[in-house]
Amino acid sequence: MNLKSKLEAIIYAAEEPVSIDQMTAVLKDELAAGEDAGTKDDAKEKVRAAVEELITAFASDERGIEVRKIGGGYRMSTKPEHHDAVRAFAKSLKPPIRLSLPALETLAVIAYKQPITGPEIAEIRGVDTSGVLATLIDRKLITTAGRKAVVGRPILYKTTKEFLLRFGLSELNELPSVEEFEKIAGESLRQQGLFAEVAIADATGIPDAEPEPAQAAENAEAVSAEVPKNGAPEIQTTEDSATSEEETNASEHLG
C-alpha cells in the first residue's frame, strides 16, 4: 500500500481542510491490514508521518503547490511566488454560467430528445419556452438544427460543442442516467450547481470569494418525466419561475 500517494489524493480532493483523524478513518482497513499494524494511535502516527513527508516533498522549488496545515487539517494551495500567475489564469477563464431552473429543465430535455422543436419542449414542460430557448442560444449551449418536416415546419434544436465542453463530456452518451440526474438535480437545487463560480485558493489557502448559494426550488422531476434514460448535467439554478412571463424575463437577469 502506498500510503503517501493515497493521502495526497485525499487532500487534493477535499474541499475543506482534512484532519489526521479523517484520513485515518478512511484508510483504517488498509492500515490495519499492514504487516506492522498496531493500535489506533499507531495508525494515526503513520498517517501523520506520511503527511509530513508530503509537506516536505511539496516544499521543493519544483512544485507549484504546497500542503499546508490550516483550520485543524491539511489542504493544498498555491505557493506565494505563483500568486500572480494563478490570478491571471483565473481571470482568463470563461465566466460561470448561471441558469434558472426552467432553463435547466429545457436544456436537459433538448440534450435527451434532440433534435426537438420548441412546441415539443413546451408540451413536455407544460409551459412556453421561447424565452428560455433564447437564453440557451445566447449562452451557446444549444443551436438550431434545421426544421422539422411537419405542418408549420417548426425549428429543431440541439446541443452544441460548447455544451459538451461546459459539462466535461466528450459525447452525449456520457450523460448520466435519469436516475442519476434526479439525484444530481435535487442536490444542486438544495446547494449550488456545477457552474457556480469556484474561487481558487492562493497562498493563504483560502479562496478569495465564496460562491453565492442557490435558492431552493421545489420541482426537479419535470425533466425526467418524458426523457430517455440517459440523464442530465448538474447546474446552478435560481428560483423557479411560476409563469411563462417570468421565464421570458429570466434571460435578462441571469449570468
VOTORTI-209188 format. One record per residue (C-alpha): residue number from 0; x, y, z. Coordinates in nm, 4 decimals, padded with zeros to 6 digits. Last residue first. Layout:
<node><num>NUM</num><east>X</east><north>Y</north><up>Z</up></node>
...
END
This chain:
<node><num>254</num><east>-02.5356</east><north>03.5295</north><up>-01.5735</up></node>
<node><num>253</num><east>-02.9119</east><north>03.5615</north><up>-01.5468</up></node>
<node><num>252</num><east>-03.1232</east><north>03.8767</north><up>-01.5338</up></node>
<node><num>251</num><east>-03.2252</east><north>03.9406</north><up>-01.8934</up></node>
<node><num>250</num><east>-03.2673</east><north>03.5721</north><up>-01.9822</up></node>
<node><num>249</num><east>-03.5112</east><north>03.5297</north><up>-01.6941</up></node>
<node><num>248</num><east>-03.7621</east><north>03.7714</north><up>-01.8463</up></node>
<node><num>247</num><east>-03.9116</east><north>03.5020</north><up>-02.0684</up></node>
<node><num>246</num><east>-03.9324</east><north>03.2591</north><up>-01.7781</up></node>
<node><num>245</num><east>-04.1075</east><north>03.5238</north><up>-01.5677</up></node>
<node><num>244</num><east>-04.3680</east><north>03.5604</north><up>-01.8433</up></node>
<node><num>243</num><east>-04.4098</east><north>03.1809</north><up>-01.8593</up></node>
<node><num>242</num><east>-04.5305</east><north>03.1844</north><up>-01.5006</up></node>
<node><num>241</num><east>-04.4171</east><north>03.0396</north><up>-01.1685</up></node>
<node><num>240</num><east>-04.0499</east><north>03.0951</north><up>-01.2251</up></node>
<node><num>239</num><east>-03.8049</east><north>02.8682</north><up>-01.0459</up></node>
<node><num>238</num><east>-03.5608</east><north>03.0298</north><up>-00.8055</up></node>
<node><num>237</num><east>-03.2065</east><north>03.0355</north><up>-00.9362</up></node>
<node><num>236</num><east>-03.0152</east><north>02.7335</north><up>-01.0515</up></node>
<node><num>235</num><east>-02.6532</east><north>02.6160</north><up>-01.0608</up></node>
<node><num>234</num><east>-02.6010</east><north>02.3262</north><up>-01.2958</up></node>
<node><num>233</num><east>-02.5910</east><north>01.9485</north><up>-01.2879</up></node>
<node><num>232</num><east>-02.5928</east><north>01.7507</north><up>-01.6094</up></node>
<node><num>231</num><east>-02.8724</east><north>01.5296</north><up>-01.7376</up></node>
<node><num>230</num><east>-02.9637</east><north>01.1588</north><up>-01.7532</up></node>
<node><num>229</num><east>-02.9679</east><north>00.8946</north><up>-02.0249</up></node>
<node><num>228</num><east>-03.2898</east><north>00.7117</north><up>-01.9653</up></node>
<node><num>227</num><east>-03.4947</east><north>00.8783</north><up>-02.2352</up></node>
<node><num>226</num><east>-03.6951</east><north>01.1902</north><up>-02.1464</up></node>
<node><num>225</num><east>-04.0615</east><north>01.2239</north><up>-02.0658</up></node>
<node><num>224</num><east>-04.0971</east><north>01.2801</north><up>-01.6931</up></node>
<node><num>223</num><east>-03.7248</east><north>01.3248</north><up>-01.6250</up></node>
<node><num>222</num><east>-03.7281</east><north>01.6992</north><up>-01.6719</up></node>
<node><num>221</num><east>-04.0321</east><north>01.7666</north><up>-01.4539</up></node>
<node><num>220</num><east>-03.8746</east><north>01.5925</north><up>-01.1538</up></node>
<node><num>219</num><east>-03.6653</east><north>01.8757</north><up>-01.0115</up></node>
<node><num>218</num><east>-03.9557</east><north>02.0623</north><up>-00.8502</up></node>
<node><num>217</num><east>-03.9462</east><north>02.2801</north><up>-00.5419</up></node>
<node><num>216</num><east>-03.6586</east><north>02.5157</north><up>-00.5732</up></node>
<node><num>215</num><east>-03.4258</east><north>02.6457</north><up>-00.3026</up></node>
<node><num>214</num><east>-03.2044</east><north>02.9400</north><up>-00.3812</up></node>
<node><num>213</num><east>-02.8503</east><north>02.8723</north><up>-00.4928</up></node>
<node><num>212</num><east>-02.5760</east><north>02.9928</north><up>-00.2644</up></node>
<node><num>211</num><east>-02.3496</east><north>03.2709</north><up>-00.3976</up></node>
<node><num>210</num><east>-01.9964</east><north>03.1491</north><up>-00.4477</up></node>
<node><num>209</num><east>-01.7450</east><north>03.2326</north><up>-00.1737</up></node>
<node><num>208</num><east>-01.4713</east><north>03.4774</north><up>-00.2540</up></node>
<node><num>207</num><east>-01.0946</east><north>03.4924</north><up>-00.2449</up></node>
<node><num>206</num><east>-01.0472</east><north>03.1232</north><up>-00.1719</up></node>
<node><num>205</num><east>-00.8427</east><north>03.0487</north><up>00.1444</up></node>
<node><num>204</num><east>-00.5131</east><north>02.8611</north><up>00.1447</up></node>
<node><num>203</num><east>-00.3315</east><north>03.1890</north><up>00.2014</up></node>
<node><num>202</num><east>-00.1036</east><north>03.1089</north><up>-00.0911</up></node>
<node><num>201</num><east>-00.3976</east><north>03.1056</north><up>-00.3284</up></node>
<node><num>200</num><east>-00.7219</east><north>02.9111</north><up>-00.3215</up></node>
<node><num>199</num><east>-00.9149</east><north>02.9405</north><up>-00.6451</up></node>
<node><num>198</num><east>-01.2732</east><north>03.0655</north><up>-00.6185</up></node>
<node><num>197</num><east>-01.5281</east><north>02.8439</north><up>-00.7908</up></node>
<node><num>196</num><east>-01.8149</east><north>03.0241</north><up>-00.9631</up></node>
<node><num>195</num><east>-02.1232</east><north>02.8077</north><up>-00.9650</up></node>
<node><num>194</num><east>-02.1415</east><north>02.6089</north><up>-01.2883</up></node>
<node><num>193</num><east>-02.1907</east><north>02.2707</north><up>-01.1311</up></node>
<node><num>192</num><east>-02.4735</east><north>02.3979</north><up>-00.9167</up></node>
<node><num>191</num><east>-02.5195</east><north>02.5088</north><up>-00.5581</up></node>
<node><num>190</num><east>-02.6999</east><north>02.3658</north><up>-00.2548</up></node>
<node><num>189</num><east>-03.0576</east><north>02.2476</north><up>-00.2383</up></node>
<node><num>188</num><east>-03.1267</east><north>02.2774</north><up>-00.6096</up></node>
<node><num>187</num><east>-02.7957</east><north>02.1120</north><up>-00.6897</up></node>
<node><num>186</num><east>-02.8793</east><north>01.8139</north><up>-00.4695</up></node>
<node><num>185</num><east>-03.2127</east><north>01.7549</north><up>-00.6409</up></node>
<node><num>184</num><east>-03.0506</east><north>01.7934</north><up>-00.9814</up></node>
<node><num>183</num><east>-02.7812</east><north>01.5372</north><up>-00.9061</up></node>
<node><num>182</num><east>-03.0213</east><north>01.2779</north><up>-00.7621</up></node>
<node><num>181</num><east>-03.2706</east><north>01.3229</north><up>-01.0436</up></node>
<node><num>180</num><east>-02.9845</east><north>01.3114</north><up>-01.2935</up></node>
<node><num>179</num><east>-02.8553</east><north>00.9813</north><up>-01.1603</up></node>
<node><num>178</num><east>-03.1989</east><north>00.8249</north><up>-01.2006</up></node>
<node><num>177</num><east>-03.2313</east><north>00.9703</north><up>-01.5496</up></node>
<node><num>176</num><east>-02.8951</east><north>00.8197</north><up>-01.6436</up></node>
<node><num>175</num><east>-02.5826</east><north>01.0325</north><up>-01.6573</up></node>
<node><num>174</num><east>-02.4654</east><north>01.1925</north><up>-01.9843</up></node>
<node><num>173</num><east>-02.1701</east><north>01.0101</north><up>-02.1402</up></node>
<node><num>172</num><east>-02.3840</east><north>00.9168</north><up>-02.4396</up></node>
<node><num>171</num><east>-02.3730</east><north>01.2821</north><up>-02.5403</up></node>
<node><num>170</num><east>-02.0056</east><north>01.2855</north><up>-02.6385</up></node>
<node><num>169</num><east>-01.6735</east><north>01.4066</north><up>-02.4991</up></node>
<node><num>168</num><east>-01.8292</east><north>01.5480</north><up>-02.1851</up></node>
<node><num>167</num><east>-01.6885</east><north>01.7982</north><up>-01.9367</up></node>
<node><num>166</num><east>-02.0175</east><north>01.9802</north><up>-01.8872</up></node>
<node><num>165</num><east>-01.9003</east><north>02.3122</north><up>-02.0269</up></node>
<node><num>164</num><east>-01.7111</east><north>02.1425</north><up>-02.3091</up></node>
<node><num>163</num><east>-02.0092</east><north>01.9301</north><up>-02.4112</up></node>
<node><num>162</num><east>-02.2426</east><north>02.2295</north><up>-02.4093</up></node>
<node><num>161</num><east>-01.9862</east><north>02.4336</north><up>-02.6037</up></node>
<node><num>160</num><east>-01.9933</east><north>02.1604</north><up>-02.8695</up></node>
<node><num>159</num><east>-02.3603</east><north>02.2388</north><up>-02.9092</up></node>
<node><num>158</num><east>-02.6948</east><north>02.0951</north><up>-02.8021</up></node>
<node><num>157</num><east>-02.9826</east><north>02.0529</north><up>-03.0463</up></node>
<node><num>156</num><east>-03.2888</east><north>02.2473</north><up>-03.1531</up></node>
<node><num>155</num><east>-03.5377</east><north>02.1978</north><up>-03.4365</up></node>
<node><num>154</num><east>-03.7327</east><north>02.4899</north><up>-03.5795</up></node>
<node><num>153</num><east>-04.1008</east><north>02.4334</north><up>-03.6570</up></node>
<node><num>152</num><east>-04.2043</east><north>02.3478</north><up>-04.0160</up></node>
<node><num>151</num><east>-04.5617</east><north>02.4788</north><up>-03.9839</up></node>
<node><num>150</num><east>-04.7087</east><north>02.1417</north><up>-04.0684</up></node>
<node><num>149</num><east>-04.4387</east><north>01.8765</north><up>-04.0363</up></node>
<node><num>148</num><east>-04.0912</east><north>01.8249</north><up>-04.1854</up></node>
<node><num>147</num><east>-03.8990</east><north>01.9515</north><up>-03.8820</up></node>
<node><num>146</num><east>-03.6741</east><north>02.2482</north><up>-03.9435</up></node>
<node><num>145</num><east>-03.2968</east><north>02.2832</north><up>-03.9334</up></node>
<node><num>144</num><east>-03.0738</east><north>02.2058</north><up>-03.6361</up></node>
<node><num>143</num><east>-03.0767</east><north>02.5292</north><up>-03.4384</up></node>
<node><num>142</num><east>-02.8257</east><north>02.5832</north><up>-03.1589</up></node>
<node><num>141</num><east>-02.7909</east><north>02.4995</north><up>-02.7908</up></node>
<node><num>140</num><east>-02.5430</east><north>02.5814</north><up>-02.5145</up></node>
<node><num>139</num><east>-02.4203</east><north>02.8975</north><up>-02.6882</up></node>
<node><num>138</num><east>-02.5195</east><north>03.1086</north><up>-02.3835</up></node>
<node><num>137</num><east>-02.7312</east><north>03.3245</north><up>-02.6167</up></node>
<node><num>136</num><east>-02.8891</east><north>03.0078</north><up>-02.7559</up></node>
<node><num>135</num><east>-02.9731</east><north>02.8944</north><up>-02.4027</up></node>
<node><num>134</num><east>-03.1257</east><north>03.2327</north><up>-02.3182</up></node>
<node><num>133</num><east>-03.3323</east><north>03.2439</north><up>-02.6375</up></node>
<node><num>132</num><east>-03.4591</east><north>02.8934</north><up>-02.5632</up></node>
<node><num>131</num><east>-03.5675</east><north>03.0097</north><up>-02.2175</up></node>
<node><num>130</num><east>-03.7669</east><north>03.2972</north><up>-02.3627</up></node>
<node><num>129</num><east>-03.9422</east><north>03.0700</north><up>-02.6120</up></node>
<node><num>128</num><east>-04.0196</east><north>02.8007</north><up>-02.3538</up></node>
<node><num>127</num><east>-04.3963</east><north>02.8268</north><up>-02.3052</up></node>
<node><num>126</num><east>-04.5177</east><north>02.5982</north><up>-02.0280</up></node>
<node><num>125</num><east>-04.6158</east><north>02.2328</north><up>-01.9772</up></node>
<node><num>124</num><east>-04.2583</east><north>02.1065</north><up>-01.9656</up></node>
<node><num>123</num><east>-04.3087</east><north>01.8167</north><up>-02.2080</up></node>
<node><num>122</num><east>-04.5533</east><north>02.0048</north><up>-02.4318</up></node>
<node><num>121</num><east>-04.3319</east><north>02.3140</north><up>-02.4294</up></node>
<node><num>120</num><east>-04.0350</east><north>02.1037</north><up>-02.5438</up></node>
<node><num>119</num><east>-04.2428</east><north>01.9594</north><up>-02.8270</up></node>
<node><num>118</num><east>-04.3621</east><north>02.3081</north><up>-02.9226</up></node>
<node><num>117</num><east>-03.9992</east><north>02.4317</north><up>-02.9330</up></node>
<node><num>116</num><east>-03.8844</east><north>02.1500</north><up>-03.1583</up></node>
<node><num>115</num><east>-03.6518</east><north>01.8605</north><up>-03.0807</up></node>
<node><num>114</num><east>-03.3269</east><north>01.7293</north><up>-03.2287</up></node>
<node><num>113</num><east>-03.2523</east><north>01.6258</north><up>-02.9696</up></node>
<node><num>112</num><east>-03.4544</east><north>01.4324</north><up>-02.7111</up></node>
<node><num>111</num><east>-03.2003</east><north>01.3830</north><up>-02.4330</up></node>
<node><num>110</num><east>-02.9954</east><north>01.7045</north><up>-02.4522</up></node>
<node><num>109</num><east>-03.3014</east><north>01.9083</north><up>-02.5518</up></node>
<node><num>108</num><east>-03.4969</east><north>01.7920</north><up>-02.2470</up></node>
<node><num>107</num><east>-03.1986</east><north>01.8651</north><up>-02.0210</up></node>
<node><num>106</num><east>-03.1585</east><north>02.2149</north><up>-02.1613</up></node>
<node><num>105</num><east>-03.5277</east><north>02.2845</north><up>-02.1047</up></node>
<node><num>104</num><east>-03.5113</east><north>02.1659</north><up>-01.7446</up></node>
<node><num>103</num><east>-03.2014</east><north>02.3739</north><up>-01.6758</up></node>
<node><num>102</num><east>-03.3585</east><north>02.6801</north><up>-01.8382</up></node>
<node><num>101</num><east>-03.6719</east><north>02.6366</north><up>-01.6280</up></node>
<node><num>100</num><east>-03.4488</east><north>02.6036</north><up>-01.3173</up></node>
<node><num>99</num><east>-03.2827</east><north>02.9331</north><up>-01.3963</up></node>
<node><num>98</num><east>-02.9330</east><north>02.9424</north><up>-01.5389</up></node>
<node><num>97</num><east>-02.5972</east><north>03.0702</north><up>-01.4205</up></node>
<node><num>96</num><east>-02.2945</east><north>03.0060</north><up>-01.6404</up></node>
<node><num>95</num><east>-01.9573</east><north>03.0722</north><up>-01.4812</up></node>
<node><num>94</num><east>-01.7253</east><north>03.3199</north><up>-01.6525</up></node>
<node><num>93</num><east>-01.4792</east><north>03.1763</north><up>-01.9043</up></node>
<node><num>92</num><east>-01.1264</east><north>03.1579</north><up>-01.7688</up></node>
<node><num>91</num><east>-00.8718</east><north>03.4328</north><up>-01.8284</up></node>
<node><num>90</num><east>-00.9254</east><north>03.5812</north><up>-01.4820</up></node>
<node><num>89</num><east>-00.8267</east><north>03.2511</north><up>-01.3222</up></node>
<node><num>88</num><east>-00.5065</east><north>03.2390</north><up>-01.5278</up></node>
<node><num>87</num><east>-00.4014</east><north>03.5872</north><up>-01.4218</up></node>
<node><num>86</num><east>-00.4779</east><north>03.5004</north><up>-01.0600</up></node>
<node><num>85</num><east>-00.2683</east><north>03.1844</north><up>-01.0788</up></node>
<node><num>84</num><east>00.0283</east><north>03.3691</north><up>-01.2310</up></node>
<node><num>83</num><east>00.0105</east><north>03.6438</north><up>-00.9695</up></node>
<node><num>82</num><east>00.0102</east><north>03.4000</north><up>-00.6751</up></node>
<node><num>81</num><east>00.2925</east><north>03.1808</north><up>-00.8035</up></node>
<node><num>80</num><east>00.5515</east><north>03.3069</north><up>-00.5523</up></node>
<node><num>79</num><east>00.3037</east><north>03.2665</north><up>-00.2677</up></node>
<node><num>78</num><east>00.2619</east><north>02.8917</north><up>-00.3302</up></node>
<node><num>77</num><east>-00.0729</east><north>02.7623</north><up>-00.4471</up></node>
<node><num>76</num><east>-00.2860</east><north>02.5688</north><up>-00.2040</up></node>
<node><num>75</num><east>-00.3363</east><north>02.2106</north><up>-00.0903</up></node>
<node><num>74</num><east>-00.5188</east><north>02.1285</north><up>00.2311</up></node>
<node><num>73</num><east>-00.4456</east><north>01.9884</north><up>00.5739</up></node>
<node><num>72</num><east>-00.6484</east><north>01.9954</north><up>00.8933</up></node>
<node><num>71</num><east>-00.7135</east><north>02.1870</north><up>01.2134</up></node>
<node><num>70</num><east>-00.8058</east><north>02.5051</north><up>01.0289</up></node>
<node><num>69</num><east>-00.4864</east><north>02.5132</north><up>00.8266</up></node>
<node><num>68</num><east>-00.1857</east><north>02.2865</north><up>00.7854</up></node>
<node><num>67</num><east>-00.0448</east><north>02.3459</north><up>00.4407</up></node>
<node><num>66</num><east>00.0392</east><north>02.1124</north><up>00.1536</up></node>
<node><num>65</num><east>00.2103</east><north>02.3106</north><up>-00.1205</up></node>
<node><num>64</num><east>00.1560</east><north>02.3970</north><up>-00.4821</up></node>
<node><num>63</num><east>00.3834</east><north>02.4933</north><up>-00.7715</up></node>
<node><num>62</num><east>00.6409</east><north>02.2222</north><up>-00.7140</up></node>
<node><num>61</num><east>00.9972</east><north>02.2459</north><up>-00.8479</up></node>
<node><num>60</num><east>01.1020</east><north>02.4713</north><up>-00.5612</up></node>
<node><num>59</num><east>01.0505</east><north>02.1741</north><up>-00.3296</up></node>
<node><num>58</num><east>00.8080</east><north>02.2284</north><up>-00.0405</up></node>
<node><num>57</num><east>00.5768</east><north>01.9709</north><up>-00.1967</up></node>
<node><num>56</num><east>00.8063</east><north>01.6858</north><up>-00.0879</up></node>
<node><num>55</num><east>00.8411</east><north>01.8196</north><up>00.2668</up></node>
<node><num>54</num><east>00.4664</east><north>01.8564</north><up>00.3121</up></node>
<node><num>53</num><east>00.4148</east><north>01.5096</north><up>00.1678</up></node>
<node><num>52</num><east>00.6651</east><north>01.3642</north><up>00.4131</up></node>
<node><num>51</num><east>00.4764</east><north>01.5354</north><up>00.6954</up></node>
<node><num>50</num><east>00.1574</east><north>01.3742</north><up>00.5660</up></node>
<node><num>49</num><east>00.3227</east><north>01.0318</north><up>00.5782</up></node>
<node><num>48</num><east>00.4329</east><north>01.0893</north><up>00.9382</up></node>
<node><num>47</num><east>00.0820</east><north>01.1951</north><up>01.0402</up></node>
<node><num>46</num><east>-00.0717</east><north>00.8929</north><up>00.8719</up></node>
<node><num>45</num><east>00.1697</east><north>00.6571</north><up>01.0431</up></node>
<node><num>44</num><east>00.1096</east><north>00.8350</north><up>01.3744</up></node>
<node><num>43</num><east>-00.2639</east><north>00.7950</north><up>01.3316</up></node>
<node><num>42</num><east>-00.2231</east><north>00.4216</north><up>01.2713</up></node>
<node><num>41</num><east>-00.0097</east><north>00.3860</north><up>01.5848</up></node>
<node><num>40</num><east>-00.2785</east><north>00.5666</north><up>01.7839</up></node>
<node><num>39</num><east>-00.5349</east><north>00.3201</north><up>01.6530</up></node>
<node><num>38</num><east>-00.3162</east><north>00.0353</north><up>01.7696</up></node>
<node><num>37</num><east>-00.0699</east><north>-00.1601</north><up>01.5598</up></node>
<node><num>36</num><east>-00.0373</east><north>-00.2824</north><up>01.2038</up></node>
<node><num>35</num><east>00.3220</east><north>-00.3581</north><up>01.1040</up></node>
<node><num>34</num><east>00.2301</east><north>-00.6113</north><up>00.8375</up></node>
<node><num>33</num><east>-00.0462</east><north>-00.3891</north><up>00.7091</up></node>
<node><num>32</num><east>-00.4094</east><north>-00.4955</north><up>00.7247</up></node>
<node><num>31</num><east>-00.4981</east><north>-00.2467</north><up>00.9999</up></node>
<node><num>30</num><east>-00.3744</east><north>00.0456</north><up>00.7910</up></node>
<node><num>29</num><east>-00.5745</east><north>-00.0772</north><up>00.4923</up></node>
<node><num>28</num><east>-00.8897</east><north>-00.1071</north><up>00.6996</up></node>
<node><num>27</num><east>-00.8370</east><north>00.2289</north><up>00.8700</up></node>
<node><num>26</num><east>-00.7825</east><north>00.4235</north><up>00.5474</up></node>
<node><num>25</num><east>-01.0893</east><north>00.6482</north><up>00.5690</up></node>
<node><num>24</num><east>-01.0717</east><north>00.6695</north><up>00.9484</up></node>
<node><num>23</num><east>-00.7024</east><north>00.7626</north><up>00.9411</up></node>
<node><num>22</num><east>-00.7689</east><north>01.0354</north><up>00.6856</up></node>
<node><num>21</num><east>-01.0462</east><north>01.1822</north><up>00.8977</up></node>
<node><num>20</num><east>-00.8422</east><north>01.1635</north><up>01.2190</up></node>
<node><num>19</num><east>-00.5435</east><north>01.3325</north><up>01.0536</up></node>
<node><num>18</num><east>-00.7709</east><north>01.6191</north><up>00.9516</up></node>
<node><num>17</num><east>-00.8906</east><north>01.7293</north><up>00.6085</up></node>
<node><num>16</num><east>-00.9016</east><north>02.1008</north><up>00.5265</up></node>
<node><num>15</num><east>-01.2188</east><north>02.1610</north><up>00.3232</up></node>
<node><num>14</num><east>-01.2942</east><north>02.0836</north><up>-00.0411</up></node>
<node><num>13</num><east>-01.1069</east><north>01.7529</north><up>-00.0180</up></node>
<node><num>12</num><east>-00.9882</east><north>01.6043</north><up>-00.3485</up></node>
<node><num>11</num><east>-00.6239</east><north>01.7130</north><up>-00.3153</up></node>
<node><num>10</num><east>-00.6015</east><north>01.6069</north><up>00.0491</up></node>
<node><num>9</num><east>-00.7455</east><north>01.2651</north><up>-00.0358</up></node>
<node><num>8</num><east>-00.5178</east><north>01.2156</north><up>-00.3376</up></node>
<node><num>7</num><east>-00.2076</east><north>01.3074</north><up>-00.1366</up></node>
<node><num>6</num><east>-00.3161</east><north>01.0697</north><up>00.1391</up></node>
<node><num>5</num><east>-00.3405</east><north>00.7940</north><up>-00.1158</up></node>
<node><num>4</num><east>00.0054</east><north>00.8726</north><up>-00.2531</up></node>
<node><num>3</num><east>00.1556</east><north>00.8680</north><up>00.0969</up></node>
<node><num>2</num><east>00.0018</east><north>00.5366</north><up>00.1956</up></node>
<node><num>1</num><east>00.1366</east><north>00.3387</north><up>-00.0985</up></node>
<node><num>0</num><east>00.0000</east><north>00.0000</north><up>00.0000</up></node>
END
